Amino acid sequence: MKVSFITSEGNRVEAQGDPGDSLLRVAQAAGMPLEGTCEGQMACSTCHVVVEKDWFDRLPEASEEEEDMLDLAAGVRRTSRLSCQIVLGEELDGLTVTIPAESHDMSR
C-alpha cells in the first residue's frame, strides 16, 4: 500500500507499507525525520505528523493518551496525530501526511 509524505520543504516522498505496519516504521524506512524516541510506546511526541484533511476522518479517533502527547508536540494542527498510533490497513492505501518543519531526528 502507498503512503505519501510531504516534507517541510514541500517535496513528496512516496513509500510502501504493508497492512499492519505503523506509519512511523514506514516513515523511518523512507528516511523521514521522525525520531520515534519511545519506539511507538506513546511516551513522546517525536513522531508527530499532520494528516491531510481528507484522510483524517478515516482514522480511528485518537486516544486520550495520544491527545496528551500531542499537547507536547511543536507545530500541532487540528489534524495532527502520532504516526506510531496509525496502523496501516487497506482503507488507508494512498494516505498523505505532512512532516512538520519542527521535526528532527536527533539519532542521525
N, C-alpha and C positions, 0 to 999 in steps of 0.2 A: 504494500500500500504506500501511496505517495504522501509526503508531508513537505510543505514549503515553509522555509524560514526566511523572513525579511530581516536583513541585518540593519544595524543602526545607520549604515551608510546608504541604505535603500536597495542593496543588492538582494536578489532572490537566489536562495540556495535550495535545490531540490534534494530530498533524501528519501530513502526507502526504509520501511519498517515492517514488522510482522504483527499480526493480531496478538495482543497480549504484551507487546513491548511498551515500556513507558516512554513518553515523549522526551524525557530527559536523556535516556540512553540513546535514542535516535539522534537527538541534537548533538550530544557529545561525539558520537561516531561521525557526524557530518562536520565536526570541527567548530561548532558554535561555542561561544564563550560563556557557557553555563557551567559553573563550578560544581554545583550539587554537593556542597561540603558535607552534608549529613547523609549522603548516599541514599537519598529517597526516603528518609525516615521522618520527614516533615518537621525537622527541628531547626531549619534555617530558611532563608528566602533567596538563596543564591541560584535558584533555577527558575526564577520569575520570568514569565513570558506574557505578552499581550495577545490574546486570541482575537482573530478577525471577527467582527461583529456577527457575520452570517454563520459562523461556526460556534460561537459562544453558547447559544441556546441549545445546541445539540449535545453539549457536555452535561454529565451529571452535575447536580448542584454541589458547590464547594462545601466541605465540612466546616464546622465552627473552628476546628484546629487550623485548617488551611487558611481561613479568613484571618485568624490571629497572626499567622506567619506573614501573610500579605501586608498586614499593617506595618511590618518592619521593612518591607521592600521599598527600594527607591524607584520613583517613576511609575507608581501604581496607577492604573486606569480602571474604569468600570469593568472591562473585560479581562482583567489580569487574572492569571492562575499560576499555580506552581506546576511546572512541567513534570515533576516527579509524580504528580497525582492524576495525570492524564494518561489513561491506559488506552492504547490504540485498539480499535475494533473496526470492522468493515464499514460501519456508519461514519467513521472519521477519515476514510480514504479521500485525500485531497486537502486535508486540514492545512490552514495557513495561520502562522503565528509570527509576531514581530519580537525580535530580541531587543529589549530596551537598551538605550545608549549607555545606561549606568552599569550594564552587565560586564563583568570582567572575570576571567578565570585565572585566579592568582596561582594556580598549580602549574601553569605553563611557563 
